[in-house]
Amino acid sequence: MSFDAENAYTELRTRFGERVRHDEPLARHGTFGVGGPADIWISVERSEDLVELVTCCAEQRWPLMITGNGTNVLYADAGVRGIVARVAIQGYTLDDHDDGSGFLQVGAGVSWPRIINDLAPRGWGGLEFGPGIPGTLGGGVISNAGVHGHDLGQVLEWVDIVDARACEEQPVAPTVIRYQHAELELSYRHSRFRAQRRVQFDEQGNPIAAPRKLIEPGEIVSQLGIRLHRDDPQTLRAAIDEHKQYRKRTQPPQQSAGSVFKNPDGDFSGRLIEAVGLKGEIRGGAQISERHANFIVNNGGARAADVTTLIREAHTRVFEQFGIDLELELELRGEWKVTTT
Ligand SMILES: Cc1cc2nc3c(=O)[nH]c(=O)nc-3n(C[C@H](O)[C@H](O)[C@H](O)COP(=O)(O)OP(=O)(O)OC[C@H]3O[C@@H](n4cnc5c(N)ncnc54)[C@H](O)[C@@H]3O)c2cc1C
């Protein structure tokens, strides 16, 4: 894809003002703290702006990549060519029903900790299991984020999507469609949106990023409809505090992107990685956490290639020793020609 960043920057600045940046280090926008520059970075705060941006990229044939809070991605050291847009659509409405339930319509850019802090003191339960999930609710739909047997899918009723799939072939405007719960194919860390994104491993064991389209992903979550229930604010506060304490005890304090691999059926990736002797393993500035072996942490100055080297080691050794093909939970984003150190 050829891309004239100067021209795109000038045009987008005219339309979206100071939210557009040039040569923006992605290390600033992901919890790993690694990754090279995006040619152009933009934070999109309204659904209308998202539609306008996608339309503009489709017309101009500019590559666009969507992100949320960057808590489940590993950006390449070479960064991302084209435009990276953070979905930061905020705001929500809450309808109180007589039967003790409530209906939340919320922007995809709202983060879990923020919405929980707003809802719990007002006695609304349903999302209180997620104070330790630092991503956006939109990002949460993609991997059906959750913990300890709870997940977003249990309370999610529908999502609105900016559907840009037709833009791949021709410069048409995207449409907005609503998917009901049954259409989302939600299961453990999975949704219909993840089906084509699974990271594969090559013959040397290196992780290979999923192929990228002009507008990636082609279905962009803009709004969510979530069913809540009335609960006692103190009970909710106690549950939230317990989740937070558990996290503090079990998860590393350094920068990371949460769990690296999904847990295989009936087992735990952390246990398997520890069993093959890789707990604490270091490559460059990255380390398989001493506290939880399914976390890779940035001890300072890690490169994305250090992280993928550890991913390769863990995936290969677990496969050799246990015959289990661990699936990556986090996603690789950007220019991944050289993947390991
Ligand atoms: C310390 C830590 C703890 C964590 N604990 C948990 C946990 O307990 N449970 C859990 O499930 N996860 C956990 N995570 C992972 C992460 O927070 C979740 O996966 C989260 O849902 C990702 O949201 P995000 O906004 O950061 O998405 P990003 O990381 O920005 O993006 C992830 C993927 O979703 C896509 N995407 C993002 N927003 C949209 C959108 N609006 N429309 C379409 N596609 C989109 C991106 O293109 C990308 O492919 C943890 C992460 C960290 C750093």
The ligand as an SDF file (V2000), in Angstrom:
LIG
                    3D

 53 58  0  0  0  0  0  0  0  0999 V2000
   -2.6950   -5.6070   33.3290 C   0  0  0  0  0  0  0  0  0  0  0  0
   -3.6990   -6.1700   32.3570 C   0  0  0  0  0  0  0  0  0  0  0  0
   -4.6740   -7.0300   32.8230 C   0  0  0  0  0  0  0  0  0  0  0  0
   -5.6130   -7.5740   31.9320 C   0  0  0  0  0  0  0  0  0  0  0  0
   -6.5610   -8.4150   32.4190 N   0  0  0  0  0  0  0  0  0  0  0  0
   -7.4850   -8.9320   31.5740 C   0  0  0  0  0  0  0  0  0  0  0  0
   -8.5150   -9.8260   32.0650 C   0  0  0  0  0  0  0  0  0  0  0  0
   -8.5980  -10.1200   33.2470 O   0  0  0  0  0  0  0  0  0  0  0  0
   -9.4060  -10.3030   31.1860 N   0  0  0  0  0  0  0  0  0  0  0  0
   -9.3690   -9.9930   29.8550 C   0  0  0  0  0  0  0  0  0  0  0  0
  -10.2300  -10.4530   29.0960 O   0  0  0  0  0  0  0  0  0  0  0  0
   -8.4120   -9.1700   29.3570 N   0  0  0  0  0  0  0  0  0  0  0  0
   -7.4820   -8.6290   30.1860 C   0  0  0  0  0  0  0  0  0  0  0  0
   -6.5120   -7.7920   29.6980 N   0  0  0  0  0  0  0  0  0  0  0  0
   -6.4310   -7.5520   28.2400 C   0  0  0  0  0  0  0  0  0  0  0  0
   -7.2180   -6.3280   27.7370 C   0  0  0  0  0  0  0  0  0  0  0  0
   -7.4110   -5.3350   28.7280 O   0  0  0  0  0  0  0  0  0  0  0  0
   -8.5620   -6.7170   27.1380 C   0  0  0  0  0  0  0  0  0  0  0  0
   -8.3890   -7.6450   26.0880 O   0  0  0  0  0  0  0  0  0  0  0  0
   -9.3090   -5.4970   26.5850 C   0  0  0  0  0  0  0  0  0  0  0  0
  -10.6110   -5.8700   26.2870 O   0  0  0  0  0  0  0  0  0  0  0  0
   -8.6700   -4.8790   25.3490 C   0  0  0  0  0  0  0  0  0  0  0  0
   -9.2860   -3.6240   25.1130 O   0  0  0  0  0  0  0  0  0  0  0  0
   -8.4960   -2.4270   24.4300 P   0  0  0  0  0  0  0  0  0  0  0  0
   -9.4120   -1.2720   24.3100 O   0  0  0  0  0  0  0  0  0  0  0  0
   -7.2300   -2.1570   25.1430 O   0  0  0  0  0  0  0  0  0  0  0  0
   -8.1950   -3.0340   23.0070 O   0  0  0  0  0  0  0  0  0  0  0  0
   -6.8320   -2.9280   22.1700 P   0  0  0  0  0  0  0  0  0  0  0  0
   -5.7630   -3.6560   22.8780 O   0  0  0  0  0  0  0  0  0  0  0  0
   -6.5700   -1.5170   21.8280 O   0  0  0  0  0  0  0  0  0  0  0  0
   -7.2350   -3.7090   20.8510 O   0  0  0  0  0  0  0  0  0  0  0  0
   -7.3850   -5.1150   20.8590 C   0  0  0  0  0  0  0  0  0  0  0  0
   -7.9760   -5.5360   19.5230 C   0  0  0  0  0  0  0  0  0  0  0  0
   -9.3120   -5.0560   19.4450 O   0  0  0  0  0  0  0  0  0  0  0  0
   -9.4640   -4.1980   18.3250 C   0  0  0  0  0  0  0  0  0  0  0  0
  -10.3530   -3.1200   18.7340 N   0  0  0  0  0  0  0  0  0  0  0  0
  -10.2120   -2.2870   19.7960 C   0  0  0  0  0  0  0  0  0  0  0  0
  -11.2610   -1.4500   19.8660 N   0  0  0  0  0  0  0  0  0  0  0  0
  -12.0670   -1.7740   18.8300 C   0  0  0  0  0  0  0  0  0  0  0  0
  -13.3060   -1.2740   18.3550 C   0  0  0  0  0  0  0  0  0  0  0  0
  -13.9380   -0.2650   18.9500 N   0  0  0  0  0  0  0  0  0  0  0  0
  -13.8540   -1.8530   17.2690 N   0  0  0  0  0  0  0  0  0  0  0  0
  -13.2320   -2.8770   16.6300 C   0  0  0  0  0  0  0  0  0  0  0  0
  -12.0460   -3.3810   17.0290 N   0  0  0  0  0  0  0  0  0  0  0  0
  -11.4850   -2.8360   18.1050 C   0  0  0  0  0  0  0  0  0  0  0  0
   -8.0800   -3.7340   17.9450 C   0  0  0  0  0  0  0  0  0  0  0  0
   -7.9960   -3.4790   16.5580 O   0  0  0  0  0  0  0  0  0  0  0  0
   -7.2380   -4.9330   18.3390 C   0  0  0  0  0  0  0  0  0  0  0  0
   -7.2330   -5.8540   17.2940 O   0  0  0  0  0  0  0  0  0  0  0  0
   -5.5720   -7.2310   30.5620 C   0  0  0  0  0  0  0  0  0  0  0  0
   -4.5850   -6.3490   30.1020 C   0  0  0  0  0  0  0  0  0  0  0  0
   -3.6560   -5.8190   30.9850 C   0  0  0  0  0  0  0  0  0  0  0  0
   -2.6200   -4.8510   30.4830 C   0  0  0  0  0  0  0  0  0  0  0  0
  1  2  1  0
  2  3  1  0
  2 52  2  0
  3  4  2  0
  4  5  1  0
  4 50  1  0
  5  6  2  0
  6  7  1  0
  6 13  1  0
  7  8  2  0
  7  9  1  0
  9 10  1  0
 10 11  2  0
 10 12  1  0
 12 13  2  0
 13 14  1  0
 14 15  1  0
 14 50  1  0
 15 16  1  0
 16 17  1  0
 16 18  1  0
 18 19  1  0
 18 20  1  0
 20 21  1  0
 20 22  1  0
 22 23  1  0
 23 24  1  0
 24 25  2  0
 24 26  1  0
 24 27  1  0
 27 28  1  0
 28 29  2  0
 28 30  1  0
 28 31  1  0
 31 32  1  0
 32 33  1  0
 33 34  1  0
 33 48  1  0
 34 35  1  0
 35 36  1  0
 35 46  1  0
 36 37  1  0
 36 45  1  0
 37 38  2  0
 38 39  1  0
 39 40  1  0
 39 45  2  0
 40 41  1  0
 40 42  2  0
 42 43  1  0
 43 44  2  0
 44 45  1  0
 46 47  1  0
 46 48  1  0
 48 49  1  0
 50 51  2  0
 51 52  1  0
 52 53  1  0
M  END
$$$$
